[in-house]
Amino acid sequence: MWNKEKIKEIVESEKIVIFAKGSKMMPMCGFSQHAIALVGRLGKPFEVVNIFDDPNIRPSLIEYSQWPTTPQVFIGGELLGGSDIVEEMMNDGELQKKVAAAFA
């Protein structure tokens, strides 16, 4: 059963996790596809949770993160944001620093 505690467990146990519309191999929206592609370019393992797999995932995620939209990218247990924020962070080098810290 998906709930806030399960979201927390996943976020804290995975170094990088993206809650997205669709899967890593088959994103179902452009923003999710962009976030997955950006994180994939970093060359580190990451997980993708498809919010369509269970109707309780999205409301539980929103309750946990207090962020209403997807995708949601978490690195080292921290919510970074969606694809636009992740792209900005990559362009200024902050994303690479967050990933390096998560894998240190």
Secondary structure as a PSIPRED ss2 file (coil, helix, strand):
# PSIPRED VFORMAT (PSIPRED V4.0)

   1 M C   1.000  0.000  0.000
   2 W C   1.000  0.000  0.000
   3 N C   1.000  0.000  0.000
   4 K H   0.000  1.000  0.000
   5 E H   0.000  1.000  0.000
   6 K H   0.000  1.000  0.000
   7 I H   0.000  1.000  0.000
   8 K H   0.000  1.000  0.000
   9 E H   0.000  1.000  0.000
  10 I H   0.000  1.000  0.000
  11 V H   0.000  1.000  0.000
  12 E H   0.000  1.000  0.000
  13 S H   0.000  1.000  0.000
  14 E C   1.000  0.000  0.000
  15 K C   1.000  0.000  0.000
  16 I E   0.000  0.000  1.000
  17 V E   0.000  0.000  1.000
  18 I E   0.000  0.000  1.000
  19 F E   0.000  0.000  1.000
  20 A E   0.000  0.000  1.000
  21 K C   1.000  0.000  0.000
  22 G E   0.000  0.000  1.000
  23 S C   1.000  0.000  0.000
  24 K C   1.000  0.000  0.000
  25 M C   1.000  0.000  0.000
  26 M C   1.000  0.000  0.000
  27 P E   0.000  0.000  1.000
  28 M C   1.000  0.000  0.000
  29 C C   1.000  0.000  0.000
  30 G H   0.000  1.000  0.000
  31 F H   0.000  1.000  0.000
  32 S H   0.000  1.000  0.000
  33 Q H   0.000  1.000  0.000
  34 H H   0.000  1.000  0.000
  35 A H   0.000  1.000  0.000
  36 I H   0.000  1.000  0.000
  37 A H   0.000  1.000  0.000
  38 L H   0.000  1.000  0.000
  39 V H   0.000  1.000  0.000
  40 G H   0.000  1.000  0.000
  41 R C   1.000  0.000  0.000
  42 L C   1.000  0.000  0.000
  43 G C   1.000  0.000  0.000
  44 K C   1.000  0.000  0.000
  45 P C   1.000  0.000  0.000
  46 F C   1.000  0.000  0.000
  47 E E   0.000  0.000  1.000
  48 V E   0.000  0.000  1.000
  49 V E   0.000  0.000  1.000
  50 N E   0.000  0.000  1.000
  51 I C   1.000  0.000  0.000
  52 F C   1.000  0.000  0.000
  53 D C   1.000  0.000  0.000
  54 D C   1.000  0.000  0.000
  55 P C   1.000  0.000  0.000
  56 N C   1.000  0.000  0.000
  57 I H   0.000  1.000  0.000
  58 R H   0.000  1.000  0.000
  59 P H   0.000  1.000  0.000
  60 S H   0.000  1.000  0.000
  61 L H   0.000  1.000  0.000
  62 I H   0.000  1.000  0.000
  63 E H   0.000  1.000  0.000
  64 Y H   0.000  1.000  0.000
  65 S H   0.000  1.000  0.000
  66 Q C   1.000  0.000  0.000
  67 W C   1.000  0.000  0.000
  68 P C   1.000  0.000  0.000
  69 T C   1.000  0.000  0.000
  70 T C   1.000  0.000  0.000
  71 P C   1.000  0.000  0.000
  72 Q E   0.000  0.000  1.000
  73 V E   0.000  0.000  1.000
  74 F E   0.000  0.000  1.000
  75 I E   0.000  0.000  1.000
  76 G C   1.000  0.000  0.000
  77 G C   1.000  0.000  0.000
  78 E E   0.000  0.000  1.000
  79 L E   0.000  0.000  1.000
  80 L E   0.000  0.000  1.000
  81 G E   0.000  0.000  1.000
  82 G C   1.000  0.000  0.000
  83 S H   0.000  1.000  0.000
  84 D H   0.000  1.000  0.000
  85 I H   0.000  1.000  0.000
  86 V H   0.000  1.000  0.000
  87 E H   0.000  1.000  0.000
  88 E H   0.000  1.000  0.000
  89 M H   0.000  1.000  0.000
  90 M H   0.000  1.000  0.000
  91 N H   0.000  1.000  0.000
  92 D C   1.000  0.000  0.000
  93 G C   1.000  0.000  0.000
  94 E H   0.000  1.000  0.000
  95 L H   0.000  1.000  0.000
  96 Q H   0.000  1.000  0.000
  97 K H   0.000  1.000  0.000
  98 K H   0.000  1.000  0.000
  99 V H   0.000  1.000  0.000
 100 A H   0.000  1.000  0.000
 101 A H   0.000  1.000  0.000
 102 A H   0.000  1.000  0.000
 103 F C   1.000  0.000  0.000
 104 A C   1.000  0.000  0.000
